[in-house]
Amino acid sequence: HCDIVFLCVAPHHIRYIIDDIRDRIKSKVLIYSLVLGFPSLKLSSLLKHILIIKPSYQLNEAIDKDESLWPADDDIESII
């Protein structure tokens, strides 16, 4: 028995996992999906479950400009 289920599988495996867990997940269990490329609404529909969290990721502008987030000339103590 658990309060949170973490889904961490490759997108092409998710349908097999859904078939296996659909009837085992209780209504108050939170599902945290880390499956990339698989929309949470589709997951909710296939699992017949509404308590689903899926993180969204955003790239930092510094990464887009190919700049480091960690200044190379600073020592680790000043960064932390």
Backbone atoms as SQL, in Angstrom:
CREATE TABLE atoms (id INTEGER PRIMARY KEY, chain TEXT, resi INTEGER, resn TEXT, atom TEXT, x REAL, y REAL, z REAL);
INSERT INTO atoms VALUES
  (1, 'A', 1, 'HIS', 'N', 0.840, -1.185, 0.000),
  (2, 'A', 1, 'HIS', 'CA', 0.000, 0.000, 0.000),
  (3, 'A', 1, 'HIS', 'C', 0.877, 1.237, 0.000),
  (4, 'A', 2, 'CYS', 'N', 0.498, 2.240, -0.793),
  (5, 'A', 2, 'CYS', 'CA', 1.313, 3.445, -0.876),
  (6, 'A', 2, 'CYS', 'C', 0.430, 4.673, -1.066),
  (7, 'A', 3, 'ASP', 'N', 1.027, 5.838, -0.810),
  (8, 'A', 3, 'ASP', 'CA', 0.331, 7.107, -0.996),
  (9, 'A', 3, 'ASP', 'C', 0.712, 7.772, -2.306),
  (10, 'A', 4, 'ILE', 'N', 1.907, 7.453, -2.794),
  (11, 'A', 4, 'ILE', 'CA', 2.413, 8.034, -4.042),
  (12, 'A', 4, 'ILE', 'C', 2.988, 6.921, -4.917),
  (13, 'A', 5, 'VAL', 'N', 2.670, 6.986, -6.196),
  (14, 'A', 5, 'VAL', 'CA', 3.252, 6.070, -7.176),
  (15, 'A', 5, 'VAL', 'C', 4.055, 6.921, -8.154),
  (16, 'A', 6, 'PHE', 'N', 5.330, 6.601, -8.315),
  (17, 'A', 6, 'PHE', 'CA', 6.180, 7.291, -9.276),
  (18, 'A', 6, 'PHE', 'C', 6.248, 6.457, -10.548),
  (19, 'A', 7, 'LEU', 'N', 5.857, 7.050, -11.655),
  (20, 'A', 7, 'LEU', 'CA', 5.967, 6.378, -12.950),
  (21, 'A', 7, 'LEU', 'C', 7.234, 6.879, -13.629),
  (22, 'A', 8, 'CYS', 'N', 8.204, 6.007, -13.744),
  (23, 'A', 8, 'CYS', 'CA', 9.507, 6.357, -14.333),
  (24, 'A', 8, 'CYS', 'C', 9.879, 5.292, -15.352),
  (25, 'A', 9, 'VAL', 'N', 9.222, 5.315, -16.479),
  (26, 'A', 9, 'VAL', 'CA', 9.480, 4.313, -17.512),
  (27, 'A', 9, 'VAL', 'C', 9.605, 5.006, -18.869),
  (28, 'A', 10, 'ALA', 'N', 10.141, 4.297, -19.821),
  (29, 'A', 10, 'ALA', 'CA', 10.210, 4.821, -21.183),
  (30, 'A', 10, 'ALA', 'C', 8.791, 4.922, -21.747),
  (31, 'A', 11, 'PRO', 'N', 8.521, 5.937, -22.558),
  (32, 'A', 11, 'PRO', 'CA', 7.171, 6.128, -23.092),
  (33, 'A', 11, 'PRO', 'C', 6.597, 4.900, -23.800),
  (34, 'A', 12, 'HIS', 'N', 7.443, 4.123, -24.467),
  (35, 'A', 12, 'HIS', 'CA', 6.916, 2.958, -25.186),
  (36, 'A', 12, 'HIS', 'C', 6.539, 1.809, -24.241),
  (37, 'A', 13, 'HIS', 'N', 6.870, 1.911, -22.960),
  (38, 'A', 13, 'HIS', 'CA', 6.480, 0.887, -21.983),
  (39, 'A', 13, 'HIS', 'C', 5.261, 1.279, -21.162),
  (40, 'A', 14, 'ILE', 'N', 4.824, 2.522, -21.253),
  (41, 'A', 14, 'ILE', 'CA', 3.784, 3.017, -20.351),
  (42, 'A', 14, 'ILE', 'C', 2.466, 2.254, -20.484),
  (43, 'A', 15, 'ARG', 'N', 2.099, 1.860, -21.677),
  (44, 'A', 15, 'ARG', 'CA', 0.817, 1.142, -21.838),
  (45, 'A', 15, 'ARG', 'C', 0.819, -0.208, -21.118),
  (46, 'A', 16, 'TYR', 'N', 1.959, -0.881, -21.091),
  (47, 'A', 16, 'TYR', 'CA', 2.054, -2.153, -20.356),
  (48, 'A', 16, 'TYR', 'C', 1.930, -1.911, -18.854),
  (49, 'A', 17, 'ILE', 'N', 2.554, -0.841, -18.386),
  (50, 'A', 17, 'ILE', 'CA', 2.485, -0.498, -16.966),
  (51, 'A', 17, 'ILE', 'C', 1.055, -0.127, -16.588),
  (52, 'A', 18, 'ILE', 'N', 0.409, 0.665, -17.430),
  (53, 'A', 18, 'ILE', 'CA', -0.976, 1.072, -17.167),
  (54, 'A', 18, 'ILE', 'C', -1.875, -0.149, -17.041),
  (55, 'A', 19, 'ASP', 'N', -1.750, -1.081, -17.956),
  (56, 'A', 19, 'ASP', 'CA', -2.572, -2.296, -17.900),
  (57, 'A', 19, 'ASP', 'C', -2.344, -3.069, -16.607),
  (58, 'A', 20, 'ASP', 'N', -1.118, -3.031, -16.107),
  (59, 'A', 20, 'ASP', 'CA', -0.773, -3.777, -14.898),
  (60, 'A', 20, 'ASP', 'C', -1.242, -3.093, -13.617),
  (61, 'A', 21, 'ILE', 'N', -1.233, -1.759, -13.577),
  (62, 'A', 21, 'ILE', 'CA', -1.540, -1.066, -12.319),
  (63, 'A', 21, 'ILE', 'C', -2.927, -0.434, -12.251),
  (64, 'A', 22, 'ARG', 'N', -3.617, -0.320, -13.369),
  (65, 'A', 22, 'ARG', 'CA', -4.897, 0.403, -13.421),
  (66, 'A', 22, 'ARG', 'C', -5.862, -0.010, -12.311),
  (67, 'A', 23, 'ASP', 'N', -6.071, -1.275, -12.121),
  (68, 'A', 23, 'ASP', 'CA', -7.054, -1.747, -11.143),
  (69, 'A', 23, 'ASP', 'C', -6.491, -1.854, -9.731),
  (70, 'A', 24, 'ARG', 'N', -5.221, -1.563, -9.558),
  (71, 'A', 24, 'ARG', 'CA', -4.587, -1.673, -8.239),
  (72, 'A', 24, 'ARG', 'C', -4.443, -0.328, -7.529),
  (73, 'A', 25, 'ILE', 'N', -4.607, 0.762, -8.254),
  (74, 'A', 25, 'ILE', 'CA', -4.406, 2.086, -7.671),
  (75, 'A', 25, 'ILE', 'C', -5.701, 2.569, -7.023),
  (76, 'A', 26, 'LYS', 'N', -5.606, 2.878, -5.742),
  (77, 'A', 26, 'LYS', 'CA', -6.776, 3.379, -5.017),
  (78, 'A', 26, 'LYS', 'C', -6.997, 4.848, -5.361),
  (79, 'A', 27, 'SER', 'N', -8.207, 5.322, -5.159),
  (80, 'A', 27, 'SER', 'CA', -8.592, 6.666, -5.588),
  (81, 'A', 27, 'SER', 'C', -7.802, 7.791, -4.923),
  (82, 'A', 28, 'LYS', 'N', -7.279, 7.580, -3.725),
  (83, 'A', 28, 'LYS', 'CA', -6.557, 8.646, -3.016),
  (84, 'A', 28, 'LYS', 'C', -5.044, 8.607, -3.230),
  (85, 'A', 29, 'VAL', 'N', -4.580, 7.724, -4.069),
  (86, 'A', 29, 'VAL', 'CA', -3.147, 7.616, -4.362),
  (87, 'A', 29, 'VAL', 'C', -2.762, 8.683, -5.387),
  (88, 'A', 30, 'LEU', 'N', -1.664, 9.374, -5.119),
  (89, 'A', 30, 'LEU', 'CA', -1.138, 10.379, -6.026),
  (90, 'A', 30, 'LEU', 'C', -0.154, 9.715, -6.988),
  (91, 'A', 31, 'ILE', 'N', -0.311, 9.997, -8.270),
  (92, 'A', 31, 'ILE', 'CA', 0.598, 9.458, -9.278),
  (93, 'A', 31, 'ILE', 'C', 1.487, 10.590, -9.769),
  (94, 'A', 32, 'TYR', 'N', 2.789, 10.395, -9.655),
  (95, 'A', 32, 'TYR', 'CA', 3.775, 11.375, -10.106),
  (96, 'A', 32, 'TYR', 'C', 4.441, 10.785, -11.346),
  (97, 'A', 33, 'SER', 'N', 4.118, 11.352, -12.491),
  (98, 'A', 33, 'SER', 'CA', 4.603, 10.796, -13.752),
  (99, 'A', 33, 'SER', 'C', 5.843, 11.531, -14.252),
  (100, 'A', 34, 'LEU', 'N', 6.902, 10.781, -14.470),
  (101, 'A', 34, 'LEU', 'CA', 8.129, 11.310, -15.064),
  (102, 'A', 34, 'LEU', 'C', 8.301, 10.796, -16.491),
  (103, 'A', 35, 'VAL', 'N', 7.224, 10.311, -17.072),
  (104, 'A', 35, 'VAL', 'CA', 7.260, 9.764, -18.427),
  (105, 'A', 35, 'VAL', 'C', 7.212, 10.919, -19.427),
  (106, 'A', 36, 'LEU', 'N', 8.295, 11.113, -20.149),
  (107, 'A', 36, 'LEU', 'CA', 8.360, 12.195, -21.127),
  (108, 'A', 36, 'LEU', 'C', 7.552, 11.841, -22.370),
  (109, 'A', 37, 'GLY', 'N', 6.930, 12.849, -22.945),
  (110, 'A', 37, 'GLY', 'CA', 6.208, 12.652, -24.190),
  (111, 'A', 37, 'GLY', 'C', 4.879, 11.939, -24.047),
  (112, 'A', 38, 'PHE', 'N', 4.378, 11.828, -22.826),
  (113, 'A', 38, 'PHE', 'CA', 3.087, 11.181, -22.608),
  (114, 'A', 38, 'PHE', 'C', 2.229, 12.141, -21.784),
  (115, 'A', 39, 'PRO', 'N', 1.240, 12.789, -22.397),
  (116, 'A', 39, 'PRO', 'CA', 0.449, 13.819, -21.722),
  (117, 'A', 39, 'PRO', 'C', -0.289, 13.306, -20.485),
  (118, 'A', 40, 'SER', 'N', -0.379, 14.149, -19.481),
  (119, 'A', 40, 'SER', 'CA', -1.041, 13.751, -18.236),
  (120, 'A', 40, 'SER', 'C', -2.536, 13.499, -18.434),
  (121, 'A', 41, 'LEU', 'N', -3.180, 14.225, -19.336),
  (122, 'A', 41, 'LEU', 'CA', -4.607, 13.976, -19.590),
  (123, 'A', 41, 'LEU', 'C', -4.832, 12.591, -20.195),
  (124, 'A', 42, 'LYS', 'N', -3.949, 12.194, -21.075),
  (125, 'A', 42, 'LYS', 'CA', -4.042, 10.854, -21.670),
  (126, 'A', 42, 'LYS', 'C', -3.788, 9.789, -20.609),
  (127, 'A', 43, 'LEU', 'N', -2.795, 10.030, -19.759),
  (128, 'A', 43, 'LEU', 'CA', -2.491, 9.106, -18.669),
  (129, 'A', 43, 'LEU', 'C', -3.681, 8.988, -17.724),
  (130, 'A', 44, 'SER', 'N', -4.282, 10.112, -17.399),
  (131, 'A', 44, 'SER', 'CA', -5.450, 10.129, -16.524),
  (132, 'A', 44, 'SER', 'C', -6.605, 9.324, -17.123),
  (133, 'A', 45, 'SER', 'N', -6.822, 9.503, -18.401),
  (134, 'A', 45, 'SER', 'CA', -7.892, 8.782, -19.088),
  (135, 'A', 45, 'SER', 'C', -7.640, 7.275, -19.114),
  (136, 'A', 46, 'LEU', 'N', -6.427, 6.876, -19.437),
  (137, 'A', 46, 'LEU', 'CA', -6.108, 5.450, -19.522),
  (138, 'A', 46, 'LEU', 'C', -6.100, 4.768, -18.156),
  (139, 'A', 47, 'LEU', 'N', -5.665, 5.505, -17.130),
  (140, 'A', 47, 'LEU', 'CA', -5.637, 4.933, -15.780),
  (141, 'A', 47, 'LEU', 'C', -6.981, 5.039, -15.064),
  (142, 'A', 48, 'LYS', 'N', -7.858, 5.902, -15.612),
  (143, 'A', 48, 'LYS', 'CA', -9.138, 6.188, -14.943),
  (144, 'A', 48, 'LYS', 'C', -8.863, 6.708, -13.529),
  (145, 'A', 49, 'HIS', 'N', -7.955, 7.702, -13.481),
  (146, 'A', 49, 'HIS', 'CA', -7.476, 8.256, -12.214),
  (147, 'A', 49, 'HIS', 'C', -7.243, 9.753, -12.405),
  (148, 'A', 50, 'ILE', 'N', -7.557, 10.564, -11.375),
  (149, 'A', 50, 'ILE', 'CA', -7.433, 12.013, -11.547),
  (150, 'A', 50, 'ILE', 'C', -6.276, 12.658, -10.779),
  (151, 'A', 51, 'LEU', 'N', -5.730, 11.993, -9.796),
  (152, 'A', 51, 'LEU', 'CA', -4.663, 12.586, -8.986),
  (153, 'A', 51, 'LEU', 'C', -3.300, 12.321, -9.618),
  (154, 'A', 52, 'ILE', 'N', -2.984, 13.113, -10.638),
  (155, 'A', 52, 'ILE', 'CA', -1.743, 12.917, -11.388),
  (156, 'A', 52, 'ILE', 'C', -0.959, 14.224, -11.428),
  (157, 'A', 53, 'ILE', 'N', 0.318, 14.130, -11.120),
  (158, 'A', 53, 'ILE', 'CA', 1.223, 15.271, -11.216),
  (159, 'A', 53, 'ILE', 'C', 2.272, 14.938, -12.264),
  (160, 'A', 54, 'LYS', 'N', 2.519, 15.901, -13.134),
  (161, 'A', 54, 'LYS', 'CA', 3.562, 15.734, -14.149),
  (162, 'A', 54, 'LYS', 'C', 4.358, 17.031, -14.180),
  (163, 'A', 55, 'PRO', 'N', 5.649, 16.973, -13.866),
  (164, 'A', 55, 'PRO', 'CA', 6.441, 18.206, -13.855),
  (165, 'A', 55, 'PRO', 'C', 6.614, 18.772, -15.256),
  (166, 'A', 56, 'SER', 'N', 6.741, 20.084, -15.318),
  (167, 'A', 56, 'SER', 'CA', 7.065, 20.711, -16.602),
  (168, 'A', 56, 'SER', 'C', 8.458, 21.312, -16.479),
  (169, 'A', 57, 'TYR', 'N', 9.203, 21.230, -17.529),
  (170, 'A', 57, 'TYR', 'CA', 10.587, 21.672, -17.520),
  (171, 'A', 57, 'TYR', 'C', 10.751, 22.888, -18.417),
  (172, 'A', 58, 'GLN', 'N', 11.554, 23.831, -17.949),
  (173, 'A', 58, 'GLN', 'CA', 11.871, 25.012, -18.745),
  (174, 'A', 58, 'GLN', 'C', 13.379, 25.200, -18.732),
  (175, 'A', 59, 'LEU', 'N', 13.916, 25.515, -19.877),
  (176, 'A', 59, 'LEU', 'CA', 15.348, 25.771, -19.954),
  (177, 'A', 59, 'LEU', 'C', 15.640, 27.200, -19.532),
  (178, 'A', 60, 'ASN', 'N', 16.722, 27.375, -18.843),
  (179, 'A', 60, 'ASN', 'CA', 17.186, 28.679, -18.423),
  (180, 'A', 60, 'ASN', 'C', 17.790, 29.397, -19.623),
  (181, 'A', 61, 'GLU', 'N', 17.667, 30.722, -19.662),
  (182, 'A', 61, 'GLU', 'CA', 18.234, 31.484, -20.780),
  (183, 'A', 61, 'GLU', 'C', 19.737, 31.265, -20.918),
  (184, 'A', 62, 'ALA', 'N', 20.428, 31.111, -19.796),
  (185, 'A', 62, 'ALA', 'CA', 21.875, 30.895, -19.851),
  (186, 'A', 62, 'ALA', 'C', 22.206, 29.599, -20.579),
  (187, 'A', 63, 'ILE', 'N', 21.386, 28.593, -20.398),
  (188, 'A', 63, 'ILE', 'CA', 21.611, 27.323, -21.095),
  (189, 'A', 63, 'ILE', 'C', 21.352, 27.503, -22.586),
  (190, 'A', 64, 'ASP', 'N', 20.285, 28.253, -22.915),
  (191, 'A', 64, 'ASP', 'CA', 19.982, 28.510, -24.319),
  (192, 'A', 64, 'ASP', 'C', 21.131, 29.229, -25.026),
  (193, 'A', 65, 'LYS', 'N', 21.839, 30.066, -24.289),
  (194, 'A', 65, 'LYS', 'CA', 22.954, 30.820, -24.873),
  (195, 'A', 65, 'LYS', 'C', 24.273, 30.061, -24.757),
  (196, 'A', 66, 'ASP', 'N', 24.193, 28.821, -24.318),
  (197, 'A', 66, 'ASP', 'CA', 25.372, 27.972, -24.156),
  (198, 'A', 66, 'ASP', 'C', 26.354, 28.549, -23.135),
  (199, 'A', 67, 'GLU', 'N', 25.792, 29.152, -22.084),
  (200, 'A', 67, 'GLU', 'CA', 26.614, 29.680, -21.002),
  (201, 'A', 67, 'GLU', 'C', 26.484, 28.754, -19.810),
  (202, 'A', 68, 'SER', 'N', 27.494, 28.742, -18.989),
  (203, 'A', 68, 'SER', 'CA', 27.476, 27.902, -17.801),
  (204, 'A', 68, 'SER', 'C', 26.690, 28.569, -16.684),
  (205, 'A', 69, 'LEU', 'N', 25.942, 27.779, -15.932),
  (206, 'A', 69, 'LEU', 'CA', 25.257, 28.286, -14.752),
  (207, 'A', 69, 'LEU', 'C', 26.208, 28.377, -13.567),
  (208, 'A', 70, 'TRP', 'N', 27.343, 27.703, -13.660),
  (209, 'A', 70, 'TRP', 'CA', 28.341, 27.684, -12.589),
  (210, 'A', 70, 'TRP', 'C', 29.548, 28.483, -13.044),
  (211, 'A', 71, 'PRO', 'N', 29.778, 29.634, -12.430),
  (212, 'A', 71, 'PRO', 'CA', 30.948, 30.435, -12.820),
  (213, 'A', 71, 'PRO', 'C', 32.241, 29.651, -12.623),
  (214, 'A', 72, 'ALA', 'N', 33.036, 29.551, -13.661),
  (215, 'A', 72, 'ALA', 'CA', 34.259, 28.743, -13.602),
  (216, 'A', 72, 'ALA', 'C', 35.332, 29.369, -12.719),
  (217, 'A', 73, 'ASP', 'N', 35.294, 30.689, -12.555),
  (218, 'A', 73, 'ASP', 'CA', 36.350, 31.330, -11.784),
  (219, 'A', 73, 'ASP', 'C', 36.052, 31.409, -10.287),
  (220, 'A', 74, 'ASP', 'N', 34.858, 31.019, -9.864),
  (221, 'A', 74, 'ASP', 'CA', 34.510, 31.033, -8.439),
  (222, 'A', 74, 'ASP', 'C', 34.815, 29.687, -7.806),
  (223, 'A', 75, 'ASP', 'N', 35.146, 29.737, -6.534),
  (224, 'A', 75, 'ASP', 'CA', 35.361, 28.473, -5.829),
  (225, 'A', 75, 'ASP', 'C', 34.019, 27.944, -5.332),
  (226, 'A', 76, 'ILE', 'N', 33.959, 26.681, -5.010),
  (227, 'A', 76, 'ILE', 'CA', 32.711, 26.010, -4.654),
  (228, 'A', 76, 'ILE', 'C', 32.053, 26.622, -3.422),
  (229, 'A', 77, 'GLU', 'N', 32.845, 27.105, -2.464),
  (230, 'A', 77, 'GLU', 'CA', 32.274, 27.691, -1.249),
  (231, 'A', 77, 'GLU', 'C', 31.499, 28.967, -1.545),
  (232, 'A', 78, 'SER', 'N', 31.980, 29.778, -2.451),
  (233, 'A', 78, 'SER', 'CA', 31.259, 31.012, -2.779),
  (234, 'A', 78, 'SER', 'C', 30.020, 30.732, -3.631),
  (235, 'A', 79, 'ILE', 'N', 30.044, 29.661, -4.394),
  (236, 'A', 79, 'ILE', 'CA', 28.876, 29.291, -5.197),
  (237, 'A', 79, 'ILE', 'C', 27.751, 28.791, -4.310),
  (238, 'A', 80, 'ILE', 'N', 28.114, 27.979, -3.316),
  (239, 'A', 80, 'ILE', 'CA', 27.112, 27.410, -2.417),
  (240, 'A', 80, 'ILE', 'C', 26.633, 28.481, -1.471);
